[in-house]
């Protein structure tokens, strides 16, 4: 958890592009005319016609879910939706996926990444005037790095590390909110979610580090470039971290991008301060809040479970 902020910052780079929520909703052109003008007109029409459906979905999900994971029509969005065509990442099944992770990991993702690659090609083709370097994000890629790298062998991986005592209760809260969309809250056991998120986190870490080590030993495969970033550094020094990442992955870092970042960071900080001010309405005033104890977990147990990981990466 906590990767959305970095995703937003890197998505502001003039040399990168992400797919937006509206594109995920209507990715395929509805015209046979392949001219640039016709494709542009079609994109604008799909953009306009899709907004009411998107806003209806937001009203169904409610403000509580928006505080956990902000979804905006014009904002960069995760790979989760397009990948869920093949992978068990549909919003209605995500909590069940986490609670069944040991069984699901025995199965491959099938053609998930091949289909996702085709999805990106479709978006690239219909808007050639946009940047051609994709900047993508999804936390569910972590246990499937071998499959991900096989389809996108030239793509560097930016891995954001957040302390488990922070990210695990945040994830628990998100999976509880997702489950609440399709089930009565009184039927959902938060402690069961807590135990399963801890197990899912442990397995994901094990699979990811194993994949990285296997790649290092396999000289027949292209190198899997992994950039390890600490979440606390992103929060404390966002512009400096984006500069460091840009240099490592081969993106430029100039005064234009720095100015864009500084403006965005300042606005984001002001907005968060506004949300935490007392006396605001329920819709504006509450931010995402959670605790380990709420899900039957404790700081001591989490720190013991992930001691090695915390010492090295957090």
DRENKOLRO-943915 format. One record per residue (C-alpha): residue number from 0; residue in one letter; z, x negated, y negated. Coordinates in nm, 4 decimals, decimal comma. Each point is the difference from the previous one (the first is absolute). Example, Ala and Ser with C-alpha at 12.3 -4.5 7.8 and 13.67 -1.06 7.14 Angstrom:
REM DRENKOLRO-943915
<r resi="0" resn="A" up="0,7800" east="-1,2300" north="0,4500"/>
<r resi="1" resn="S" up="-0,0660" east="-0,1370" north="-0,3440"/>
//
This chain:
REM DRENKOLRO-943915
<r resi="0" resn="X" up="0,0000" east="0,0000" north="0,0000"/>
<r resi="1" resn="X" up="-0,0270" east="-0,1011" north="-0,3628"/>
<r resi="2" resn="X" up="-0,3646" east="-0,1050" north="0,0281"/>
<r resi="3" resn="X" up="-0,1370" east="0,2767" north="-0,2223"/>
<r resi="4" resn="X" up="0,0874" east="-0,1874" north="-0,3204"/>
<r resi="5" resn="X" up="-0,1831" east="-0,3158" north="0,1096"/>
<r resi="6" resn="X" up="-0,2919" east="0,2132" north="0,1167"/>
<r resi="7" resn="X" up="-0,0234" east="0,1522" north="-0,3468"/>
<r resi="8" resn="X" up="0,0203" east="-0,3390" north="-0,1732"/>
<r resi="9" resn="X" up="-0,2659" east="-0,1698" north="0,2119"/>
<r resi="10" resn="X" up="-0,2148" east="0,3107" north="-0,0265"/>
<r resi="11" resn="X" up="-0,0219" east="-0,0618" north="-0,3753"/>
<r resi="12" resn="X" up="-0,1896" east="-0,3253" north="0,0549"/>
<r resi="13" resn="X" up="-0,3531" east="0,0302" north="-0,1450"/>
<r resi="14" resn="X" up="-0,1446" east="-0,1644" north="0,3134"/>
<r resi="15" resn="X" up="0,1549" east="0,2404" north="0,2515"/>
<r resi="16" resn="X" up="-0,0246" east="0,3668" north="0,0842"/>
<r resi="17" resn="X" up="0,2016" east="0,2397" north="0,2118"/>
<r resi="18" resn="X" up="-0,0815" east="0,3437" north="0,1278"/>
<r resi="19" resn="X" up="0,1612" east="0,2823" north="-0,1895"/>
<r resi="20" resn="X" up="0,1606" east="0,3171" north="0,1265"/>
<r resi="21" resn="X" up="-0,2986" east="0,2072" north="-0,1120"/>
<r resi="22" resn="X" up="-0,2420" east="-0,2284" north="0,1880"/>
<r resi="23" resn="X" up="0,2040" east="0,0358" north="0,3178"/>
<r resi="24" resn="X" up="-0,0218" east="0,3749" north="-0,0358"/>
<r resi="25" resn="X" up="-0,3793" east="0,0041" north="-0,0539"/>
<r resi="26" resn="X" up="-0,1476" east="-0,3379" north="0,1065"/>
<r resi="27" resn="X" up="-0,3467" east="0,1026" north="0,1162"/>
<r resi="28" resn="X" up="-0,2850" east="0,0787" north="-0,2426"/>
<r resi="29" resn="X" up="-0,1318" east="0,3538" north="0,0149"/>
<r resi="30" resn="X" up="-0,3518" east="-0,0858" north="-0,1160"/>
<r resi="31" resn="X" up="-0,2922" east="-0,1603" north="0,1831"/>
<r resi="32" resn="X" up="-0,1257" east="-0,1525" north="-0,3245"/>
<r resi="33" resn="X" up="0,0887" east="-0,3696" north="0,0202"/>
<r resi="34" resn="X" up="-0,0759" east="-0,0868" north="-0,3611"/>
<r resi="35" resn="X" up="0,2840" east="-0,1475" north="-0,2037"/>
<r resi="36" resn="X" up="-0,0051" east="0,2876" north="-0,2493"/>
<r resi="37" resn="X" up="0,0158" east="0,2629" north="0,2761"/>
<r resi="38" resn="X" up="0,2859" east="-0,1777" north="0,1742"/>
<r resi="39" resn="X" up="0,1932" east="-0,0300" north="-0,3260"/>
<r resi="40" resn="X" up="-0,0496" east="0,3709" north="-0,0738"/>
<r resi="41" resn="X" up="0,1120" east="0,0872" north="0,3535"/>
<r resi="42" resn="X" up="0,3160" east="-0,2120" north="-0,0325"/>
<r resi="43" resn="X" up="0,0867" east="0,1691" north="-0,3277"/>
<r resi="44" resn="X" up="-0,0540" east="0,3441" north="0,1537"/>
<r resi="45" resn="X" up="0,2156" east="-0,0799" north="0,3056"/>
<r resi="46" resn="X" up="0,2663" east="-0,1401" north="-0,2305"/>
<r resi="47" resn="X" up="0,0111" east="0,3160" north="-0,2103"/>
<r resi="48" resn="X" up="-0,0161" east="0,2475" north="0,2881"/>
<r resi="49" resn="X" up="0,2641" east="-0,1779" north="0,2081"/>
<r resi="50" resn="X" up="0,2810" east="0,0032" north="-0,2577"/>
<r resi="51" resn="X" up="0,1202" east="0,3616" north="0,0592"/>
<r resi="52" resn="X" up="0,0356" east="-0,0666" north="0,3734"/>
<r resi="53" resn="X" up="0,1913" east="-0,3221" north="-0,0684"/>
<r resi="54" resn="X" up="0,2347" east="0,1685" north="-0,2469"/>
<r resi="55" resn="X" up="0,0663" east="0,2785" north="0,2498"/>
<r resi="56" resn="X" up="0,1034" east="-0,2608" north="0,2562"/>
<r resi="57" resn="X" up="0,2338" east="-0,1591" north="-0,2525"/>
<r resi="58" resn="X" up="0,1684" east="0,3332" north="-0,0674"/>
<r resi="59" resn="X" up="0,0522" east="0,0502" north="0,3739"/>
<r resi="60" resn="X" up="0,1471" east="-0,3495" north="0,0431"/>
<r resi="61" resn="X" up="0,2266" east="0,0478" north="-0,3005"/>
<r resi="62" resn="X" up="0,1517" east="-0,2354" north="-0,2563"/>
<r resi="63" resn="X" up="0,2433" east="-0,1492" north="0,2505"/>
<r resi="64" resn="X" up="-0,2797" east="-0,1605" north="0,1990"/>
<r resi="65" resn="X" up="-0,1652" east="-0,1267" north="-0,3188"/>
<r resi="66" resn="X" up="0,3185" east="-0,1869" north="-0,0867"/>
<r resi="67" resn="X" up="-0,0164" east="-0,1754" north="0,3368"/>
<r resi="68" resn="X" up="-0,3697" east="-0,0793" north="0,0016"/>
<r resi="69" resn="X" up="-0,1968" east="0,0683" north="-0,3154"/>
<r resi="70" resn="X" up="-0,3472" east="0,1374" north="0,0658"/>
<r resi="71" resn="X" up="-0,2369" east="0,0479" north="-0,2934"/>
<r resi="72" resn="X" up="-0,3555" east="0,1299" north="0,0053"/>
<r resi="73" resn="X" up="-0,1324" east="-0,2998" north="-0,1959"/>
<r resi="74" resn="X" up="0,2298" east="-0,2661" north="0,1471"/>
<r resi="75" resn="X" up="-0,0507" east="-0,2550" north="0,2763"/>
<r resi="76" resn="X" up="0,1051" east="0,1413" north="0,3350"/>
<r resi="77" resn="X" up="0,0865" east="-0,1462" north="0,3394"/>
<r resi="78" resn="X" up="-0,2279" east="-0,0446" north="0,3001"/>
<r resi="79" resn="X" up="0,2136" east="0,2539" north="0,1865"/>
<r resi="80" resn="X" up="-0,2183" east="0,3057" north="-0,0610"/>
<r resi="81" resn="X" up="-0,3407" east="-0,1433" north="0,0991"/>
<r resi="82" resn="X" up="0,1537" east="-0,1836" north="0,2964"/>
<r resi="83" resn="X" up="0,1687" east="0,3191" north="0,1214"/>
<r resi="84" resn="X" up="-0,3394" east="0,1264" north="0,1146"/>
<r resi="85" resn="X" up="0,0628" east="-0,2153" north="0,3090"/>
<r resi="86" resn="X" up="0,3583" east="-0,1342" north="-0,0266"/>
<r resi="87" resn="X" up="0,3166" east="0,2161" north="0,0252"/>
<r resi="88" resn="X" up="0,0642" east="-0,0398" north="-0,3722"/>
<r resi="89" resn="X" up="-0,0533" east="0,3546" north="-0,1184"/>
<r resi="90" resn="X" up="0,2812" east="0,1084" north="-0,2307"/>
<r resi="91" resn="X" up="0,1098" east="0,2747" north="0,2384"/>
<r resi="92" resn="X" up="0,0392" east="-0,2471" north="0,2887"/>
<r resi="93" resn="X" up="0,1324" east="-0,3154" north="-0,1661"/>
<r resi="94" resn="X" up="0,3664" east="0,0669" north="0,0762"/>
<r resi="95" resn="X" up="-0,0829" east="0,0738" north="0,3629"/>
<r resi="96" resn="X" up="-0,2051" east="-0,3214" north="0,0093"/>
<r resi="97" resn="X" up="0,3003" east="-0,2032" north="-0,1099"/>
<r resi="98" resn="X" up="0,2269" east="0,1727" north="0,2514"/>
<r resi="99" resn="X" up="-0,2506" east="-0,0686" north="0,2805"/>
<r resi="100" resn="X" up="-0,1022" east="-0,3487" north="-0,1062"/>
<r resi="101" resn="X" up="0,0811" east="-0,1756" north="0,3283"/>
<r resi="102" resn="X" up="-0,2322" east="0,2324" north="0,1901"/>
<r resi="103" resn="X" up="-0,2725" east="0,0084" north="-0,2631"/>
<r resi="104" resn="X" up="-0,0206" east="-0,3770" north="-0,0258"/>
<r resi="105" resn="X" up="-0,1085" east="-0,0070" north="0,3637"/>
<r resi="106" resn="X" up="-0,3230" east="0,1612" north="-0,1173"/>
<r resi="107" resn="X" up="-0,2519" east="-0,1668" north="-0,2253"/>
<r resi="108" resn="X" up="-0,1180" east="0,1458" north="-0,3295"/>
<r resi="109" resn="X" up="-0,3374" east="0,0703" north="0,1544"/>
<r resi="110" resn="X" up="-0,2737" east="-0,0186" north="-0,2633"/>
<r resi="111" resn="X" up="0,2353" east="0,0473" north="-0,2951"/>
<r resi="112" resn="X" up="-0,0989" east="-0,3128" north="-0,1889"/>
<r resi="113" resn="X" up="-0,3684" east="0,0226" north="0,0865"/>
<r resi="114" resn="X" up="-0,0068" east="0,3531" north="-0,1415"/>
<r resi="115" resn="X" up="0,2027" east="-0,1107" north="-0,3007"/>
<r resi="116" resn="X" up="-0,2494" east="-0,2779" north="-0,0659"/>
<r resi="117" resn="X" up="-0,2771" east="0,2593" north="0,0027"/>
<r resi="118" resn="X" up="0,2043" east="0,2123" north="-0,2438"/>
<r resi="119" resn="X" up="0,0178" east="-0,2962" north="-0,2403"/>
<r resi="120" resn="X" up="-0,3734" east="-0,0630" north="0,0364"/>
<r resi="121" resn="X" up="-0,0735" east="0,3613" north="-0,0952"/>
<r resi="122" resn="X" up="0,2124" east="-0,0295" north="-0,3150"/>
<r resi="123" resn="X" up="-0,1503" east="-0,3374" north="-0,0896"/>
<r resi="124" resn="X" up="-0,3565" east="0,1253" north="0,0400"/>
<r resi="125" resn="X" up="0,0400" east="0,3064" north="-0,2200"/>
<r resi="126" resn="X" up="0,1597" east="-0,1904" north="-0,2909"/>
<r resi="127" resn="X" up="-0,1616" east="-0,3473" north="-0,0137"/>
<r resi="128" resn="X" up="0,1030" east="-0,0441" north="-0,3636"/>
<r resi="129" resn="X" up="0,3671" east="-0,0317" north="0,0992"/>
<r resi="130" resn="X" up="0,1627" east="-0,3244" north="0,1145"/>
<r resi="131" resn="X" up="-0,0993" east="-0,0972" north="0,3535"/>
<r resi="132" resn="X" up="0,3301" east="-0,1599" north="0,1057"/>
<r resi="133" resn="X" up="0,2250" east="0,2578" north="0,1645"/>
<r resi="134" resn="X" up="0,3746" east="-0,0182" north="-0,0552"/>
<r resi="135" resn="X" up="0,1611" east="0,2151" north="0,2686"/>
<r resi="136" resn="X" up="0,3508" east="0,0886" north="0,1096"/>
<r resi="137" resn="X" up="0,1765" east="0,1690" north="0,2877"/>
<r resi="138" resn="X" up="0,3374" east="-0,0870" north="0,1590"/>
<r resi="139" resn="X" up="-0,1147" east="0,1314" north="0,3382"/>
<r resi="140" resn="X" up="-0,2447" east="-0,2898" north="0,0382"/>
<r resi="141" resn="X" up="0,2869" east="-0,2393" north="0,0743"/>
<r resi="142" resn="X" up="0,0264" east="0,0469" north="0,3795"/>
<r resi="143" resn="X" up="-0,3801" east="-0,0114" north="0,0357"/>
<r resi="144" resn="X" up="-0,0904" east="-0,3287" north="-0,1681"/>
<r resi="145" resn="X" up="-0,2151" east="-0,1156" north="0,2914"/>
<r resi="146" resn="X" up="-0,2148" east="0,3129" north="-0,0175"/>
<r resi="147" resn="X" up="-0,0058" east="-0,0057" north="-0,3809"/>
<r resi="148" resn="X" up="-0,1089" east="-0,3638" north="-0,0133"/>
<r resi="149" resn="X" up="-0,2697" east="0,0575" north="0,2620"/>
<r resi="150" resn="X" up="-0,1717" east="0,2541" north="-0,2272"/>
<r resi="151" resn="X" up="0,0733" east="-0,1709" north="-0,3334"/>
<r resi="152" resn="X" up="0,0034" east="-0,3717" north="0,0945"/>
<r resi="153" resn="X" up="-0,0538" east="-0,1309" north="-0,3544"/>
<r resi="154" resn="X" up="0,2691" east="0,2090" north="-0,1658"/>
<r resi="155" resn="X" up="0,3304" east="-0,1660" north="-0,0969"/>
<r resi="156" resn="X" up="0,3178" east="0,1943" north="0,0766"/>
<r resi="157" resn="X" up="0,2702" east="0,0346" north="-0,2650"/>
<r resi="158" resn="X" up="0,3302" east="0,0737" north="0,1723"/>
<r resi="159" resn="X" up="0,2757" east="0,1275" north="-0,2267"/>
<r resi="160" resn="X" up="0,3486" east="-0,0711" north="0,1366"/>
<r resi="161" resn="X" up="0,2822" east="0,2266" north="-0,1090"/>
<r resi="162" resn="X" up="0,3592" east="-0,0285" north="0,1207"/>
<r resi="163" resn="X" up="0,0489" east="0,2325" north="0,3011"/>
<r resi="164" resn="X" up="0,3140" east="0,1475" north="-0,1568"/>
<r resi="165" resn="X" up="-0,2275" east="0,1322" north="-0,2744"/>
<r resi="166" resn="X" up="-0,3249" east="0,0763" north="0,1782"/>
<r resi="167" resn="X" up="0,1446" east="0,1658" north="0,3130"/>
<r resi="168" resn="X" up="0,1913" east="0,2804" north="-0,1778"/>
<r resi="169" resn="X" up="-0,2971" east="0,0455" north="-0,2334"/>
<r resi="170" resn="X" up="-0,2285" east="0,0409" north="0,3021"/>
<r resi="171" resn="X" up="0,2504" east="0,2348" north="0,1652"/>
<r resi="172" resn="X" up="0,0010" east="0,2160" north="-0,3113"/>
<r resi="173" resn="X" up="-0,3790" east="0,0104" north="-0,0053"/>
<r resi="174" resn="X" up="-0,0308" east="0,0938" north="0,3679"/>
<r resi="175" resn="X" up="0,2658" east="0,2678" north="-0,0454"/>
<r resi="176" resn="X" up="-0,1945" east="0,1443" north="-0,2936"/>
<r resi="177" resn="X" up="-0,3229" east="-0,0047" north="0,2019"/>
<r resi="178" resn="X" up="0,1672" east="0,1748" north="0,2925"/>
<r resi="179" resn="X" up="0,1394" east="0,2608" north="-0,2396"/>
<r resi="180" resn="X" up="-0,3538" east="0,0973" north="-0,0984"/>
<r resi="181" resn="X" up="-0,0602" east="0,1517" north="0,3427"/>
<r resi="182" resn="X" up="0,3499" east="0,0713" north="0,1324"/>
<r resi="183" resn="X" up="0,3202" east="0,1635" north="-0,1229"/>
<r resi="184" resn="X" up="0,2370" east="-0,2641" north="-0,1331"/>
<r resi="185" resn="X" up="0,2874" east="0,1213" north="0,2182"/>
<r resi="186" resn="X" up="-0,2050" east="-0,0861" north="0,3114"/>
<r resi="187" resn="X" up="-0,0380" east="-0,3657" north="-0,1034"/>
<r resi="188" resn="X" up="0,2679" east="-0,2492" north="0,1062"/>
<r resi="189" resn="X" up="0,0195" east="-0,2744" north="-0,2617"/>
<r resi="190" resn="X" up="0,1872" east="-0,2322" north="0,2359"/>
<r resi="191" resn="X" up="-0,2817" east="0,0215" north="0,2533"/>
<r resi="192" resn="X" up="-0,2451" east="-0,0923" north="-0,2748"/>
<r resi="193" resn="X" up="0,2220" east="-0,2938" north="-0,0974"/>
<r resi="194" resn="X" up="0,0166" east="-0,1420" north="0,3515"/>
<r resi="195" resn="X" up="-0,3744" east="0,0370" north="0,0487"/>
<r resi="196" resn="X" up="-0,0923" east="-0,1581" north="-0,3324"/>
<r resi="197" resn="X" up="0,2148" east="-0,3029" north="0,0864"/>
<r resi="198" resn="X" up="-0,1734" east="-0,0290" north="0,3371"/>
<r resi="199" resn="X" up="-0,3428" east="0,0512" north="-0,1555"/>
<r resi="200" resn="X" up="0,0726" east="-0,2690" north="-0,2608"/>
<r resi="201" resn="X" up="0,1114" east="-0,2483" north="0,2640"/>
<r resi="202" resn="X" up="-0,3063" east="0,0590" north="0,2180"/>
<r resi="203" resn="X" up="-0,2363" east="-0,0234" north="-0,2962"/>
<r resi="204" resn="X" up="0,1467" east="-0,3350" north="-0,1042"/>
<r resi="205" resn="X" up="-0,0189" east="-0,1335" north="0,3543"/>
<r resi="206" resn="X" up="-0,3617" east="0,1083" north="0,0437"/>
<r resi="207" resn="X" up="-0,1054" east="-0,1336" north="-0,3404"/>
<r resi="208" resn="X" up="0,1548" east="-0,3441" north="0,0426"/>
<r resi="209" resn="X" up="-0,1359" east="-0,0230" north="0,3545"/>
<r resi="210" resn="X" up="-0,3496" east="0,0819" north="-0,1280"/>
<r resi="211" resn="X" up="0,0249" east="-0,2688" north="-0,2687"/>
<r resi="212" resn="X" up="0,1097" east="-0,2629" north="0,2529"/>
<r resi="213" resn="X" up="-0,2733" east="0,0991" north="0,2454"/>
<r resi="214" resn="X" up="-0,2593" east="-0,0327" north="-0,2720"/>
<r resi="215" resn="X" up="0,1200" east="-0,3519" north="-0,0837"/>
<r resi="216" resn="X" up="-0,0401" east="-0,1068" north="0,3623"/>
<r resi="217" resn="X" up="-0,3377" east="0,1641" north="0,0590"/>
<r resi="218" resn="X" up="-0,2587" east="-0,2412" north="-0,1389"/>
<r resi="219" resn="X" up="-0,2829" east="0,2382" north="0,0887"/>
<r resi="220" resn="X" up="0,1121" east="0,2548" north="-0,2611"/>
<r resi="221" resn="X" up="-0,0200" east="-0,0220" north="-0,3779"/>
<r resi="222" resn="X" up="0,3221" east="-0,0844" north="-0,1784"/>
<r resi="223" resn="X" up="0,2267" east="0,2913" north="-0,0900"/>
<r resi="224" resn="X" up="0,1093" east="-0,0822" north="-0,3545"/>
<r resi="225" resn="X" up="0,3431" east="0,1464" north="-0,0723"/>
<r resi="226" resn="X" up="0,1585" east="-0,0124" north="-0,3458"/>
<r resi="227" resn="X" up="0,3737" east="0,0645" north="0,0211"/>
<r resi="228" resn="X" up="0,1480" east="0,1634" north="-0,3119"/>
<r resi="229" resn="X" up="0,3614" east="0,0951" north="-0,0696"/>
<r resi="230" resn="X" up="0,0450" east="0,3511" north="-0,1365"/>
<r resi="231" resn="X" up="0,2785" east="-0,1105" north="-0,2345"/>
<r resi="232" resn="X" up="-0,2371" east="-0,2500" north="-0,1613"/>
<r resi="233" resn="X" up="-0,2544" east="0,2747" north="-0,0642"/>
<r resi="234" resn="X" up="0,2659" east="0,2072" north="-0,1751"/>
<r resi="235" resn="X" up="0,1433" east="-0,2891" north="-0,2013"/>
<r resi="236" resn="X" up="-0,3229" east="-0,1848" north="-0,0839"/>
<r resi="237" resn="X" up="-0,2969" east="0,2304" north="0,0674"/>
<r resi="238" resn="X" up="-0,2571" east="-0,1779" north="-0,2165"/>
<r resi="239" resn="X" up="0,0863" east="-0,3442" north="0,1362"/>
<r resi="240" resn="X" up="-0,0179" east="0,1267" north="0,3590"/>
<r resi="241" resn="X" up="-0,3408" east="0,1574" north="-0,0595"/>
<r resi="242" resn="X" up="-0,1221" east="-0,3277" north="-0,1458"/>
<r resi="243" resn="X" up="0,1220" east="-0,1921" north="0,3058"/>
<r resi="244" resn="X" up="-0,1586" east="0,2505" north="0,2390"/>
<r resi="245" resn="X" up="-0,3294" east="-0,0030" north="-0,1906"/>
<r resi="246" resn="X" up="-0,0281" east="-0,3765" north="0,0278"/>
<r resi="247" resn="X" up="0,0780" east="-0,0027" north="0,3725"/>
<r resi="248" resn="X" up="-0,2500" east="0,2722" north="0,0931"/>
<r resi="249" resn="X" up="-0,2773" east="-0,1271" north="-0,2254"/>
<r resi="250" resn="X" up="0,0155" east="0,2435" north="-0,2913"/>
<r resi="251" resn="X" up="-0,0136" east="-0,1120" north="-0,3611"/>
<r resi="252" resn="X" up="0,2985" east="0,0377" north="-0,2282"/>
<r resi="253" resn="X" up="-0,0939" east="0,0096" north="-0,3657"/>
<r resi="254" resn="X" up="0,1361" east="0,1328" north="-0,3285"/>
<r resi="255" resn="X" up="-0,1673" east="0,3390" north="0,0553"/>
<r resi="256" resn="X" up="0,1754" east="0,0673" north="0,3305"/>
<r resi="257" resn="X" up="0,3303" east="-0,1396" north="-0,1321"/>
<r resi="258" resn="X" up="-0,0167" east="0,2401" north="-0,2960"/>
<r resi="259" resn="X" up="-0,0767" east="0,2939" north="0,2301"/>
<r resi="260" resn="X" up="0,2988" east="-0,0905" north="0,2164"/>
<r resi="261" resn="X" up="0,2401" east="-0,0429" north="-0,2914"/>
<r resi="262" resn="X" up="-0,0989" east="0,3386" north="-0,1431"/>
<r resi="263" resn="X" up="0,0376" east="0,1722" north="0,3355"/>
<r resi="264" resn="X" up="0,3356" east="-0,1644" north="0,0761"/>
<r resi="265" resn="X" up="0,1367" east="0,1011" north="-0,3416"/>
<r resi="266" resn="X" up="-0,1118" east="0,3620" north="0,0446"/>
<r resi="267" resn="X" up="0,1384" east="0,0116" north="0,3536"/>
<r resi="268" resn="X" up="0,3364" east="-0,1331" north="-0,1150"/>
<r resi="269" resn="X" up="0,0175" east="0,2520" north="-0,2843"/>
<r resi="270" resn="X" up="-0,0859" east="0,2845" north="0,2345"/>
<r resi="271" resn="X" up="0,2684" east="-0,0996" north="0,2501"/>
<r resi="272" resn="X" up="0,2571" east="-0,0221" north="-0,2778"/>
<r resi="273" resn="X" up="-0,1000" east="0,3473" north="-0,1159"/>
<r resi="274" resn="X" up="0,0385" east="0,1374" north="0,3536"/>
<r resi="275" resn="X" up="0,3523" east="-0,1375" north="0,0293"/>
<r resi="276" resn="X" up="0,1189" east="0,1321" north="-0,3361"/>
<r resi="277" resn="X" up="0,2719" east="0,2618" north="0,0218"/>
<r resi="278" resn="X" up="-0,0732" east="0,3502" north="-0,1129"/>
<r resi="279" resn="X" up="-0,3543" east="0,0086" north="0,1293"/>
<r resi="280" resn="X" up="-0,1311" east="0,2835" north="0,2097"/>
<r resi="281" resn="X" up="0,0142" east="0,0000" north="0,3798"/>
<r resi="282" resn="X" up="-0,3744" east="-0,0545" north="0,0118"/>
<r resi="283" resn="X" up="0,0097" east="-0,3123" north="-0,2168"/>
<r resi="284" resn="X" up="0,3502" east="-0,1352" north="0,0245"/>
<r resi="285" resn="X" up="0,0552" east="-0,0800" north="0,3684"/>
<r resi="286" resn="X" up="-0,1392" east="-0,3091" north="0,1651"/>
<r resi="287" resn="X" up="-0,0235" east="-0,0778" north="0,3689"/>
<r resi="288" resn="X" up="0,3546" east="-0,0483" north="0,1306"/>
<r resi="289" resn="X" up="0,1153" east="-0,0820" north="0,3522"/>
<r resi="290" resn="X" up="0,2649" east="-0,1889" north="0,1977"/>
<r resi="291" resn="X" up="0,0422" east="-0,1597" north="0,3409"/>
<r resi="292" resn="X" up="0,3046" east="0,2131" north="0,0757"/>
<r resi="293" resn="X" up="-0,2015" east="0,3184" north="-0,0526"/>
<r resi="294" resn="X" up="-0,1999" east="-0,0924" north="0,3098"/>
<r resi="295" resn="X" up="0,2887" east="-0,1246" north="0,2124"/>
<r resi="296" resn="X" up="-0,0569" east="-0,3682" north="-0,0784"/>
<r resi="297" resn="X" up="0,2115" east="-0,2737" north="-0,1540"/>
<r resi="298" resn="X" up="-0,0670" east="-0,3111" north="-0,2059"/>
<r resi="299" resn="X" up="0,1816" east="-0,2173" north="0,2526"/>
<r resi="300" resn="X" up="-0,2064" east="0,1183" north="0,2968"/>
<r resi="301" resn="X" up="-0,3304" east="-0,0349" north="-0,1843"/>
<r resi="302" resn="X" up="0,0817" east="-0,3507" north="-0,1208"/>
<r resi="303" resn="X" up="0,0972" east="-0,1001" north="0,3531"/>
<r resi="304" resn="X" up="-0,3119" east="0,1565" north="0,1539"/>
<r resi="305" resn="X" up="-0,2393" east="-0,1727" north="-0,2401"/>
<r resi="306" resn="X" up="0,1992" east="-0,3147" north="-0,0869"/>
<r resi="307" resn="X" up="-0,2776" east="-0,2493" north="0,0767"/>
<r resi="308" resn="X" up="-0,2628" east="0,1972" north="-0,1870"/>
<r resi="309" resn="X" up="0,2249" east="0,0491" north="-0,3041"/>
<r resi="310" resn="X" up="0,0872" east="-0,3692" north="-0,0224"/>
<r resi="311" resn="X" up="-0,3626" east="-0,1127" north="0,0103"/>
<r resi="312" resn="X" up="-0,1876" east="0,2655" north="-0,1932"/>
<r resi="313" resn="X" up="0,2334" east="0,2058" north="-0,2186"/>
//
